[in-house]
């Protein structure tokens, strides 16, 4: 089994994206999550990608993607105590509302295109 720890050393939120699934988990300052893969080979099981989004950074949010390179892409994520950490863990309510509004808007635009006879 391959295990990697992700620790938030910043003073704000760290969003850990589990890829290729696109799942988000939010770490508070000094919080650590463990990502476990069923992979037992000699190649690297994970890779990391960091990026800067100016809007996120101004809101005190940093981003890191943990890419599952080998093994089952449904890796297990736990906290230090071994508790399972699911997608959306600690996602701020404001972010949830913004993402839900964007999703509703996308559905509305798709419906309007379909009603207008446009290909989607």
N, C-alpha and C positions, 0 to 999 in steps of 0.2 A: 504494500500500500504506500502511495506517495502522499506526503503531508507537507503543506506550506502554511506558514503563519503570515497574516497581514495585520500590521499594527498601525494605528492612527497616532502619529507623533505630532500632528498639527494641533492648533488651538480651536479649530472648527470641525465641521463634519468631514468625513472621508467616505465617499460612496464607492463601494467595491462592486463592480459589475462582474458577474460570472458569465463568461462567454464560452461557447457561441449562443447560449440561451438568452442573453440580454437581461438576466435577473439582477436586481439591485438589492444591496444590503447596506445599511448606513451605520457607520462606526462613530461613536463619540470619541472625544480626545482620550488617549491612553487605553482605548479598548483594542482587543486583539481577537481576531477570528482565525479559525483553522479550516483550511480547505483540504479535503481528503478525496483522493481518487483511488479507484480499484486497480490502477496500473502498477505492474510489478517489473517492468523491463528496465533496460539500461539507459534509454533515452530520457530526456527531460519530460516530465509529465505536465508542467505548467510553463507559461510565459507571462510576463507582465507588460502592460502598456499604460503609461501615464500620459495625461493630456491636461492642457490648461484651457478652461473656458472662462473668459473675462467676467461674464455675468455670474457664473458660479463662484469664482474666486472672490468677487466683490461681496457676495453673500456669505462668505466663510465656508465654501464647499470646495473640496478637492476630489479628483476622480482617479481611480485606478481600475484597470480591467485585468482580471485573472483569466487567462485563456487556458482551457483544458485542451492540451495538445494530444494527449494519449489517454486511453481508457474511456470509461463511460462519461459522457458529457454531463450527466446528472451527478456531479460530485456532491459530497456531503459538506456542509458548512456548519461549524459549531463554535460556541464561545469557549472561553478558557475552562469553564466548568463542565464542558462536554454537552451542553444543551444545544439542540438543533436550532439553527438560525435560518428561517425561511425567507423567501423573496419578499421584499418590501419591509423587512425588519427595521423598525425605528424611522421609517420614511416620514418626514414632517407632514402634518396635515395640509399645510399650504402647498407643498409640492404635489400631494395627492389631488387636491382641488384643481391645480393648474393642469396636471396631466389628464384628469378626467374631462376638463373643459376642452382641451385640445383634441381628445378622442371624440367627444360629442360633436365638435366642429368638423372633424374629418368625416364622420358618419353623415352629417348633414350635407356636406359638399358632395359626397359620393351619391347620396340619394337624389340631390338636385341634378347631378350629371346624368344619372340613370333616367330620371323623369324627363329630361330634355333630349333624350335619345343619343347622348354622347357615349362613346365607348369608355369604359372605366379601366 
